[in-house]
Amino acid sequence: MTFSNSIDTPHHFFARMAGNWKGTSKLWLEPDKLTDESPIVGTIQLLLDGRFALFLYQSSIEGETQHGMFTFGFNITLEQYEASWVDSFHNSTGIMFCTGNEKENGFSVLGSYPDPSGGPDWGWRTEVELSGNKLTLTAYNITPEGDEAKATEMILTRLKK
């Protein structure tokens, strides 16, 4: 299979997300208990002729500036979405790698991260949805037992050029 950026490919979906975004970022550190809500700004850039996309963003948590980077692509050989997360809050100095599948108006990827207290790894599922000029990225913590709870949500609106 060769790379194609035609209208019905995941890579065309990335092109539709390219641009500047602003909105609101929410954080839950405990299930159903909102910890913080703050403004967020970000840019999605296409890389390597649209094979990949890079979302660079800045927000804050309890008044402290936070930065993050979400890189994503679609592996045409394995027929799956692949992504990596790094940020200045959740990941410490680690890179979280994720894989997943298409969903309506977007994709969903699953990764994991180590429990800092030495227990089993936790899961992290990220759902990306684009509807017109609204982009939503919602992430869920998944306990080692499989229980899920919303952890972060970014609701963004495309900025006009």
Backbone as a ProteinNet text record, in pm:
[ID]
protein_1_A
[PRIMARY]
MTFSNSIDTPHHFFARMAGNWKGTSKLWLEPDKLTDESPIVGTIQLLLDGRFALFLYQSSIEGETQHGMFTFGFNITLEQYEASWVDSFHNSTGIMFCTGNEKENGFSVLGSYPDPSGGPDWGWRTEVELSGNKLTLTAYNITPEGDEAKATEMILTRLKK
[TERTIARY]
85.8	0	91.2	56.9	135.6	59	135	75.5	-15.7	-132.9	-227.9	-295.7	-313.4	-381.8	-515.1	-575	-703.1	-811.2	-926	-1031.4	-1084.3	-1071.9	-1129.6	-1025.6	-908.7	-805.3	-790.7	-733.4	-704.8	-613.1	-523.6	-431.3	-504.4	-610.7	-692.6	-761.4	-799.7	-858.3	-760.5	-632	-530.1	-525.6	-532.7	-528.2	-645.5	-760.9	-877.4	-857.6	-769.7	-745	-636.5	-559.8	-448.6	-499.1	-424.7	-459	-438.8	-487.3	-474.4	-607.2	-596.7	-713.2	-707	-824.9	-831.7	-957.1	-956.5	-1073	-1050.9	-1106.6	-1103.3	-1046	-960.8	-903.6	-952.9	-997.7	-1045.6	-961.3	-944.8	-864.9	-940.1	-941.9	-997.6	-886.4	-854.2	-755.3	-822.1	-952.2	-1033.7	-1159.5	-1213.8	-1333.2	-1445.8	-1500.4	-1616.6	-1593.7	-1467.8	-1438.6	-1345.4	-1404.4	-1327.3	-1223.2	-1096.5	-985.7	-955	-957.3	-917.9	-981.2	-1004.5	-1053.7	-980.6	-921.7	-843.8	-845.8	-812.3	-802.3	-686	-699.4	-594.5	-582.8	-460.7	-434.8	-342.5	-357.5	-272.6	-271.3	-177.1	-160.7	-141.3	-209.8	-187.8	-119	-1.3	79.4	88.4	86.2	109.4	259	306.2	447.4	466.1	579.2	617.3	505.7	466.1	362.8	229.5	196.9	68	64.6	179	182.2	154.1	192.4	176.5	124.6	73.7	30.6	88.4	112.4	169.7	81.8	30.6	-50.6	34.8	74	146.8	47.5	45.7	-53.2	4.8	-64.2	-27.6	-154.9	-150.7	-263	-204.5	-285.3	-233.9	-313.9	-252.1	-319.7	-298.3	-409.6	-407.9	-309	-312.5	-231.8	-91.1	-44.5	90.8	87.3	168.5	171	211.8	140.4	168.3	180.6	268.9	289.7	274.7	231.3	218.8	233.6	253.9	271.4	208.7	122.3	54.9	87.5	164.2	200.4	118.6	59.5	-21.5	-11.7	-37.4	-33.2	-116.1	-122.4	-191.3	-92.6	-63.7	30.1	-45	-13.6	-88.1	-52.2	65.5	103.9	24.8	15.8	-56	-203.2	-243.3	-381	-429.8	-350.4	-388.1	-334.7	-402.8	-354.1	-242.5	-143.3	-33.8	-10.3	20	35.2	136.7	186.1	270.8	233	235.5	205.8	329.8	360.9	454.2	394.5	412.4	366.4	443.7	422.4	497.7	425	314.7	240.9	226.7	160.1	125.6	241.6	327.1	421.5	558.8	584.7	718.3	816.8	908.7	1002.9	979	864.1	833.2	755	761.7	681.4	580.1	452.9	349.8	317.1	332.2	300.5	162.7	85.2	-52.5	-83.3	-175.2	-224.1	-375.1	-440.9	-585.5	-647.6	-775.8	-856.6	-942.7	-998.1	-1089.7	-1218.8	-1279.2	-1413.7	-1487.7	-1614.7	-1691.6	-1635.1	-1603.6	-1549.5	-1414.2	-1336.4	-1206.3	-1140.1	-1069	-1000.1	-982.5	-948.8	-926.2	-798	-708.9	-583.8	-569	-498.9	-479.7	-331.5	-289.7	-151.8	-153.4	-35.6	-28	87.3	82.1	189.3	214.7	338.9	371.3	311.7	270.3	222.8	345.3	349.4	467.8	494.2	392.7	413.9	461	483.3	537	435.1	308	203.4	196.7	95.9	79.4	53	86.9	62.5	-86.3	-112.7	-247.9	-262.2	-385	-413	-453.7	-439.9	-476.5	-535.6	-664.7	-733	-764.7	-725.5	-751.9	-845.8	-953.5	-1048	-1037.2	-1024.2	-1013.8	-1135	-1206.5	-1326.1	-1325.8	-1347.7	-1356.8	-1495.7	-1564.2	-1697.1	-1699.4	-1686.3	-1678.8	-1555.4	-1575.1	-1463.7	-1449	-1501.5	-1489.3	-1406.8	-1300.4	-1212.5	-1218.1	-1243.4	-1250	-1151.4	-1066.5	-974.4	-1009.4	-1054.6	-1094.7	-1009.8	-953.3	-868.9	-925.6	-907.8	-960.8	-848.6	-841.3	-754.8	-822.8	-743	-796	-714.5	-780.7	-711.2	-661.2	-567.7	-523.2	-637.9	-744.4	-861.3	-956.1	-931.7	-1014	-1119.1	-1127.8	-1225.2	-1175.6	-1265.6	-1230.7	-1293.6	-1220	-1272.5	-1212	-1294.6	-1245.1	-1132.3	-1021.4	-904.1	-881.1	-892.8	-876.1	-973.3	-1005.2	-1087.2	-1050.7	-1017.3	-990.4	-1100.3	-1172.1	-1274.3	-1225	-1195.5	-1128.4	-1210.9	-1195	-1257.3	-1146.6	-1160.1	-1059.7	-1060.7	-942.2	-927.3	-927.9	-990.6	-992.2	-854.2	-819	-687.4	-680.8
-116.7	0	124	223.8	346.5	459.5	560.5	676.8	750.3	788.4	867.3	966.1	1086.7	1189.2	1223.1	1122.2	1146.7	1170.8	1215.2	1265	1160.9	1031.8	931.2	859.4	918.6	854.7	922.4	850.4	914.3	1036	1032.6	1144.5	1270.9	1255.3	1370.8	1427	1339	1381.9	1471.2	1434.9	1517.7	1656.1	1662.5	1791.5	1879.5	1819.3	1896.4	1954.7	1895.2	1944.4	2052.2	2067.6	2162.9	2304.3	2378.7	2517.6	2554.4	2671.5	2725.2	2707.7	2672.2	2638.4	2707.7	2734.6	2783.6	2726	2721.5	2668.3	2652.9	2545.2	2518.3	2379.4	2370.2	2243.3	2213.5	2089.8	2047.7	1929.5	1921.4	1816.3	1755.5	1621.6	1547.1	1460.6	1478.1	1392.3	1281.3	1297.9	1195.4	1178.8	1057.1	1036.4	1133.7	1195.5	1284.7	1407	1442.2	1559.9	1651.9	1755.1	1847.9	1919.4	1906.7	1967.9	2107.2	2125.5	2253.5	2271.6	2397.3	2435	2562.4	2563	2679.5	2695.5	2816.1	2837.3	2756	2718.7	2646	2702.5	2710.5	2747	2642	2617.8	2518.2	2531.1	2461	2459	2315.3	2277.9	2147.4	2171.4	2111.6	2123.2	1986.4	1986.7	1863.1	1846.3	1722.9	1691.8	1590.1	1599.2	1501.7	1479.4	1587.6	1584.4	1528.9	1552.7	1510.9	1369	1302.6	1167.4	1167.3	1276.4	1288.2	1426.6	1440.4	1571	1590.4	1716.2	1752.8	1859.8	1831.1	1925.3	1977.7	2103.7	2171.9	2261.1	2254.1	2332.4	2387.3	2490.5	2552.2	2582.2	2549.9	2575.6	2602.5	2584.7	2595.5	2501.8	2465.8	2386.9	2459	2500.7	2577.3	2693.6	2764.3	2884	2860.4	2736.3	2706.1	2667.5	2736.2	2711.2	2567.8	2507.5	2370.5	2368.9	2284.1	2268.7	2121	2094.3	1955.8	1939.3	1813.1	1778.6	1641.1	1634.9	1511.6	1491.2	1388	1355.1	1233.6	1237.7	1124.1	1100.2	976.3	935.7	810.6	765.2	640.1	550.2	435.6	339.5	256.2	278.5	209.9	62	23.7	-117.2	-194.9	-140.1	-207.5	-168.9	-70	-20.3	19.4	106.7	155.7	296.9	370.5	501.3	479.7	567	563.2	704.7	718	851	846.6	965	979	1107.7	1102.3	1217	1251.5	1379.5	1431.1	1560.9	1586.9	1714.3	1745.8	1863.8	1908.5	1879.3	1805.1	1775.2	1624.9	1556.4	1416.2	1318.8	1341.1	1237.8	1243.9	1341.5	1360.3	1370	1276.4	1279.8	1164.4	1099.6	985.4	1024.1	937.3	949.4	835.4	869.7	767.2	735	608.5	562.2	498.6	524.4	477.2	423.3	328.8	278.6	264.7	268.2	254.9	254.3	284	269.2	392.3	392.7	498	486.3	600.9	606.2	714.8	725.6	825.5	964.7	1036.4	1172.6	1181.9	1073	1080.9	946.9	938.7	814.8	806	685.3	657.9	577.4	616.5	543.9	509.9	399.7	350.9	336.4	388.9	374.8	338.3	339.4	311.7	389.7	403	471.8	401.3	409.3	339.8	409.6	329.2	380.7	429.7	560.2	610.9	543.6	477.4	409.5	265.2	224.1	91.3	-16.9	17.8	-80	-108.5	-183.1	-214.2	-86.7	-92.7	19.6	52.2	180	228.4	251.5	240.3	269.7	415	463	599.5	595.1	620.4	619.2	761.8	799.3	932.8	921.6	997.7	1004.3	1141.3	1143.4	1267.2	1273.6	1386.1	1402.1	1541.7	1547.2	1673.6	1684.5	1794.9	1821.5	1966.8	1987.9	2124.2	2194	2305.9	2380.8	2356.4	2243.9	2206.6	2078.1	2084.6	1970.3	1934.6	1808.4	1762.4	1647.8	1662.5	1556.4	1520.6	1398.1	1352.2	1231.3	1233.3	1122.4	1062.1	931.5	856.6	778	786.1	698.8	563.5	457.4	322.4	252	215.7	149.8	12.8	-45.7	-181.6	-283.6	-253.2	-342.4	-318.5	-212.3	-185.2	-78.2	-14.8	92.4	220.1	290.1	412.5	534.5	646.4	774.5	884.9	983.5	1095.4	1164.9	1192.9	1256.4	1396.4	1413	1545	1559.7	1685.2	1713.8	1851.9	1856.6	1982.9	2002.7	2112.4	2146.8	2273.8	2262.5	2368.4	2414.5	2540.7	2600.3	2653.8	2629.9	2678	2830.2	2888.7	3032.9	3068.4	3176	3221.4	3271.1	3251.2	3294.8	3442.6
0	0	0	-78.5	-83.4	-15.7	21.2	87	-9.8	37.3	-40.4	51.7	3.5	81.7	15.4	-51.3	-117	-13.1	-57.7	30.5	129.2	99.9	188.7	275.6	295	375.9	512.4	608	737.1	721.2	624.9	607.1	560.9	486.5	449.4	573.5	664.8	792	866.8	867.4	932.8	870.6	738.7	668	710.1	734.5	778.7	917.9	998.4	1134.4	1139.4	1033.3	1035.5	1060.3	1142.4	1169.3	1314.7	1349.5	1484.8	1558.9	1687.4	1767	1902.8	1960.3	2098.2	2161.4	2294.3	2361.9	2510	2564.2	2706.2	2730.9	2832	2873.8	3015.1	3036.1	3167.9	3216	3347.5	3408	3525.7	3530.2	3641.9	3699.5	3826.4	3892.6	3972	3997.2	4061	3975.9	3969.1	3886.3	3921.5	3818.1	3829.3	3917.7	3948.3	4030	3949.4	3887.6	3804.5	3890.7	3852	3926.4	3876	3741.6	3684.9	3548.1	3513.3	3380.2	3342.1	3222.4	3181.3	3030	2981.2	2837.3	2779.9	2653.3	2582.8	2441.6	2391	2251.9	2193.3	2063.7	2000.3	1850.3	1790.4	1645.4	1600.9	1495	1433.3	1299.4	1285.8	1164.5	1098.4	965	891.6	871.8	881.5	865.1	753.2	684.7	581.8	479.8	415	309.8	358.6	485.6	538.5	593.5	599.3	655.2	805.5	871.6	1016	1049	1170.6	1220.1	1360.2	1393.3	1522.5	1585.1	1704.1	1780	1894.5	1887	1993.7	2066.6	2199.3	2272.4	2401.9	2453.1	2580.4	2657.6	2785.7	2874.7	3013.2	3114.4	3251.5	3340.4	3451.2	3553.5	3685	3744.1	3868.5	3860.4	3744.9	3724.5	3675.5	3670.3	3623.6	3475.5	3393.8	3250.4	3220.1	3126.6	3082.5	2930.3	2879.8	2735.5	2701.5	2579.3	2537.4	2387.4	2349.6	2209	2185.5	2085.9	2046.2	1899	1868.5	1731.2	1690.7	1571.4	1530	1380.2	1343.4	1204.1	1186	1060.3	1029.5	958.6	1019.9	963.9	860.1	732.2	626.1	617.3	665.1	664.2	768.7	889.7	998.5	1005.8	924.7	921	1059.9	1124.8	1256.8	1276.7	1362.9	1404.9	1505.7	1501.2	1597.3	1646.1	1775.1	1833.5	1946.7	1980.4	2098.9	2170.2	2301.7	2387.6	2468.4	2477.7	2577.5	2628.5	2755.7	2810.5	2937.4	2987.8	3105	3236.6	3231.8	3354.2	3377.7	3287	3308.6	3291.9	3193.9	3151.6	3215.7	3299.7	3355.4	3239.2	3225.8	3113.3	3017.3	3029.4	2943.3	2819.2	2721.4	2599.3	2602.8	2588.2	2584.9	2439.5	2403.7	2269.4	2270.1	2164.1	2157.3	2018.1	2010.9	1883.1	1892.2	1775.5	1777.7	1640.2	1639.4	1519.2	1491.8	1372.8	1331.1	1410.6	1434.9	1491.4	1414.3	1433	1359.6	1385.6	1278.8	1283.6	1353.9	1354.9	1419.5	1440.5	1552.9	1586.9	1738	1782.3	1923.7	1934.9	2028	2049.1	2197.3	2223.2	2358.7	2386.9	2500.9	2546.3	2692.9	2754.3	2897.5	2957.5	3088.3	3159.7	3292.1	3342.1	3466.8	3588.4	3683.9	3812.6	3889.7	3926.3	3996.9	4131.4	4187.6	4315.6	4297.2	4172	4145.9	4116.7	4113.5	4082.6	3933.7	3892.2	3749.5	3667.6	3539.4	3449.3	3441.9	3415.1	3390.3	3240.5	3190.5	3050.8	3032.5	2909.2	2873.3	2733.3	2722.8	2593	2552.6	2431.4	2377.9	2259.1	2262.2	2150.7	2087	1955	1877.5	1786.3	1792.9	1709.3	1648.5	1518	1445.1	1385.5	1419.8	1366.8	1320.6	1189.9	1137.6	1190.1	1259.7	1317.3	1467.1	1514.8	1656.3	1665.5	1744.8	1767.1	1915.4	1944.9	2082.7	2101.9	2203.6	2243.6	2387	2406.8	2538.7	2575	2696.1	2740.5	2867.9	2879.2	2991.7	3058.6	3191.1	3269.1	3278.2	3269	3282.1	3390.9	3499.1	3609.6	3564	3637.1	3603.7	3604	3677.1	3680.5	3563.4	3483.3	3365.8	3382.9	3499.9	3520.2	3451.8	3383.1	3311.2	3375.7	3370.8	3417	3331	3297.8	3218.4	3293.7	3221.5	3282.3	3228.1	3098.1	3036.9	2920.9	2892.6	2775.5	2723.8	2596	2528.4	2424.9	2437.3	2338.9	2270.8	2141.9	2067.5	1948.7	1914.8	1797	1708.6	1579.3	1483.3	1478.5	1481	1465.4	1317.8	1283.4	1143	1105.9	979.4	930.6	912.3
[MASK]
+++++++++++++++++++++++++++++++++++++++++++++++++++++++++++++++++++++++++++++++++++++++++++++++++++++++++++++++++++++++++++++++++++++++++++++++++++++++++++++++++

